[in-house]
Amino acid sequence: MIKSMTGFGRSEVVTDECRISVEIKAVNHRYLDLSVKMPKKFNSFEARMRTLLKESIQRGKVDIFITYEDYTEEKAALRYNSTLAAEYMESFGKMAEQFGIENDVKVSMLARCPEVLMMEQAAQDEEHMWELLEAAVKKAAESFVESRLLEGQNLKKDILEKLSLMRAAVAFIEERSPEVISEYRRRLEEKVKELLQSTTVDEARILTEVAVFADKICVDEETVRLRSHIEGMQKELLAGGSVGRKLDFIAQEMNRESNTILSKSNDLEIADHAILLKTEVEKVREQIQNIE
């Protein structure tokens, strides 16, 4: 299946504990560029998330947005640092002895000393949290891939239609080219007769001039290669997969051949169809930039 590089996917996982929402959106890019924005508590899962996403995404600038809401009461615990409190009391006693003053330290004062009492977050079950996050990311990725596939099918249909137009233009050029040579010979013979005021024409010289002209405007090699590129692109589109780069290379070759045909054209009808070829090739190249 052909995939577009643009897409959007969203999912939510809601439990009694929390709500995790994941949004994925992407635009064209030469390579895979993943950008993840999420709460700090999920930072340890980033490597696993990237590995998971790479299974279904090969190219594109992909932005992932993750939000988290905790439905439980804040899980925190008060920790008493008795060792530090003892050091404070020892220091207070030395101060009272050194300066001859009363040691009037009370519990309320000691409790206000830095790091004697501290609030700590209760440890969370990381594997359980990863299971919830993984489920949300997978659902969003599935939705994201579906949108890419849908857009990819539209791109495929459009490019195949353009290839049909190009194939028809190539067929016209192949059919018209011999006629151009015949017309050139007829005009040449008429011109020679007119200039010489004679019905006798040097056939050998005429044949030589026609041969030179035919060689100059000959596009047989170009049309054969162009037809081959058209068939090759159609084959890749029908085969599917991540073929964006290969199609881009084929389109470059098609553009080169159509340019050569146009530069050699010495006939208005062939020139018109060569311009049509170039126009369709450019349209195809633009569409290919969206294919993964």
C-alpha positions in Angstrom: 0.0 0.0 0.0 1.1 3.5 -0.8 1.4 5.9 2.2 1.3 9.6 2.2 3.9 11.4 4.5 1.2 13.7 5.8 -1.2 12.4 8.4 -2.9 12.8 11.7 -3.8 10.4 14.5 -5.1 10.7 18.0 -6.0 8.4 20.9 -6.9 8.4 24.6 -6.5 5.9 27.3 -8.7 6.6 30.4 -8.6 4.7 33.6 -9.6 5.3 37.2 -6.0 6.5 37.8 -5.3 8.8 34.9 -6.0 10.0 31.3 -3.3 9.8 28.7 -3.9 11.4 25.3 -1.5 11.1 22.3 -1.6 13.1 19.1 0.6 12.4 16.1 0.9 14.6 13.0 3.4 14.7 10.2 4.5 16.6 7.1 6.9 15.9 4.3 10.6 15.3 5.1 13.5 13.6 3.4 14.2 11.3 6.3 12.4 10.3 9.5 12.5 13.1 12.1 10.6 12.3 15.3 9.9 15.1 17.8 8.3 14.1 21.1 6.7 16.6 23.6 5.5 15.0 26.8 5.5 15.4 30.6 8.7 14.9 32.4 7.5 11.8 34.2 7.5 10.0 30.8 11.1 11.0 29.8 12.4 7.5 30.7 10.1 6.0 28.1 11.2 8.1 25.1 13.6 5.5 23.7 10.9 2.8 23.8 8.4 5.1 22.2 10.7 6.0 19.3 11.4 2.3 18.7 7.6 1.6 18.7 6.8 4.4 16.3 9.6 3.4 13.8 7.8 0.1 13.3 5.0 1.9 11.4 6.7 5.2 10.2 9.7 5.3 7.8 9.8 8.9 6.6 8.4 12.3 7.5 8.7 15.1 10.1 6.6 13.6 12.8 5.4 15.5 15.9 4.1 13.6 18.9 2.2 15.4 21.7 1.4 13.6 24.9 -0.6 14.9 27.8 -1.3 13.3 31.2 -3.9 13.9 33.8 -3.6 12.2 37.2 -7.0 11.3 38.8 -5.6 10.0 42.0 -4.7 12.1 45.0 -1.1 13.3 45.0 0.9 10.4 46.3 3.5 12.0 48.6 5.1 11.0 51.9 6.8 13.0 54.7 10.4 11.9 55.4 12.1 12.7 58.7 15.9 12.9 58.4 16.9 12.0 62.0 20.6 12.0 61.3 20.5 15.5 60.0 18.3 16.6 62.9 20.9 15.2 65.4 23.7 17.1 63.6 21.7 20.3 63.9 21.1 19.7 67.7 24.8 19.0 68.2 25.7 22.3 66.5 23.1 24.2 68.5 24.6 22.7 71.7 28.1 23.8 70.7 26.9 27.3 69.9 25.2 27.6 73.4 28.4 26.4 75.1 30.7 28.7 73.1 28.7 31.8 73.6 27.3 31.0 77.1 23.8 31.3 76.0 20.7 29.2 76.6 20.0 26.4 74.1 16.3 27.1 73.6 15.7 25.1 70.5 12.2 23.6 70.2 10.8 20.9 67.9 9.0 23.5 65.8 12.3 25.4 65.2 14.2 22.2 64.4 11.5 21.1 62.0 12.0 24.3 60.0 15.6 23.6 59.4 16.4 22.7 55.8 15.9 19.1 54.8 15.0 17.8 58.3 11.4 17.2 57.1 10.9 16.6 53.3 8.0 15.7 51.1 8.7 12.8 48.7 6.7 11.5 45.8 5.8 7.9 46.3 7.4 5.6 43.8 5.2 4.8 40.8 5.0 1.5 39.0 6.9 2.3 35.9 6.0 -0.9 34.0 2.3 -0.3 34.6 2.6 3.3 33.5 4.5 2.2 30.3 1.7 -0.3 29.6 -0.9 2.6 29.6 1.4 4.9 27.6 2.2 2.1 25.1 -1.5 1.4 24.5 -2.2 5.1 23.8 0.8 5.5 21.5 -0.2 2.3 19.5 -3.8 3.5 19.1 -2.7 6.9 17.9 -0.1 5.3 15.5 -2.8 3.0 14.0 -5.1 6.0 13.4 -2.1 8.0 12.0 -1.2 5.2 9.6 -4.9 4.8 8.4 -5.0 8.5 7.5 -1.7 8.1 5.6 -3.0 5.1 3.7 -6.2 6.9 2.7 -4.2 9.9 1.4 -1.7 7.5 -0.2 -4.5 5.9 -2.2 -5.6 9.3 -3.5 -2.1 10.1 -4.5 -1.7 6.8 -6.2 -4.9 7.3 -8.2 -3.9 10.8 -9.2 -0.4 9.8 -10.3 -1.7 6.8 -12.3 -4.0 9.1 -14.2 -1.1 11.4 -15.0 1.0 8.5 -16.2 -1.8 7.6 -18.6 -1.8 11.1 -20.0 2.0 10.9 -20.4 1.8 7.5 -22.1 -0.7 9.0 -24.6 1.6 12.0 -25.3 4.5 9.6 -25.9 2.5 7.5 -28.3 1.5 10.7 -30.2 5.1 11.8 -30.5 6.2 8.4 -31.7 3.5 8.4 -34.3 4.0 12.0 -35.4 7.8 11.9 -35.8 7.9 9.9 -39.1 5.3 12.2 -40.6 7.5 15.3 -39.7 10.4 13.7 -41.7 8.1 13.0 -44.7 6.7 16.5 -44.6 10.2 17.9 -44.4 11.3 15.9 -47.5 8.3 17.0 -49.5 8.8 20.7 -48.6 12.5 20.3 -49.4 11.9 18.8 -52.8 9.3 21.6 -53.6 11.7 24.3 -52.6 14.6 22.8 -54.7 12.3 22.5 -57.8 11.2 26.1 -57.3 14.7 27.5 -57.0 16.1 25.4 -59.9 13.1 25.9 -62.1 13.5 22.3 -63.1 11.7 19.0 -62.4 15.1 17.2 -62.1 16.2 16.9 -58.5 19.4 15.4 -57.1 17.8 12.5 -55.2 21.1 11.7 -53.4 21.4 15.2 -52.1 17.8 15.2 -50.9 18.3 12.0 -49.1 21.4 13.3 -47.4 19.6 16.5 -46.2 16.6 14.4 -45.0 18.9 12.0 -43.1 20.7 14.9 -41.4 17.3 16.5 -40.4 16.0 13.1 -39.2 19.0 12.6 -37.0 18.7 16.0 -35.6 15.1 15.7 -34.5 15.2 11.9 -33.7 13.7 11.2 -30.3 13.3 7.4 -30.6 15.8 6.8 -27.7 14.1 9.4 -25.5 10.6 8.1 -26.1 11.7 4.5 -25.5 13.3 5.4 -22.2 10.4 7.6 -21.2 7.9 4.8 -21.9 10.1 2.5 -19.8 10.2 5.0 -16.9 6.4 5.4 -17.1 5.9 1.6 -16.9 8.5 1.4 -14.0 6.7 4.0 -12.0 3.4 2.4 -12.5 4.9 -0.9 -11.4 6.3 0.6 -8.2 3.0 2.3 -7.4 1.0 -0.9 -7.8 3.6 -2.9 -5.7 3.3 -0.3 -2.9 5.5 0.0 0.2 7.9 2.8 1.0 8.8 3.7 -2.6 8.8 7.6 -2.3 12.6 7.9 -2.9 12.6 5.5 -5.8 9.7 7.2 -7.5 11.5 10.6 -7.0 14.5 9.2 -8.8 12.4 7.9 -11.7 10.6 11.3 -12.0 13.9 13.0 -12.3 14.8 10.7 -15.2 11.4 11.3 -16.8 12.0 15.1 -16.6 15.4 14.7 -18.3 13.9 12.8 -21.2 11.0 15.2 -21.7 13.4 18.1 -21.7 15.4 16.5 -24.4 12.3 15.7 -26.5 11.2 19.4 -26.2 14.7 20.7 -27.2 14.7 18.5 -30.3 11.2 19.2 -31.4 10.9 21.0 -34.7 7.2 20.6 -35.1 4.4 22.5 -33.3 2.3 19.5 -32.5 5.3 17.5 -31.1 6.3 20.6 -29.1 2.8 20.9 -27.6 2.9 17.3 -26.5 6.4 17.6 -25.2 5.2 20.6 -23.1 2.3 18.5 -21.9 4.8 15.8 -20.9 6.9 18.3 -18.9 3.8 19.7 -17.2 2.6 16.2 -16.1 6.1 15.2 -15.0 6.3 18.2 -12.8 2.9 17.5 -11.3 3.9 13.9 -10.6 7.1 15.1 -9.0 5.2 17.3 -6.7 2.8 14.5 -5.7 5.7 12.1 -5.1 7.2 14.5 -2.5 4.2 13.5 -0.3 4.8 9.7 -0.6 6.6 7.9 2.1 
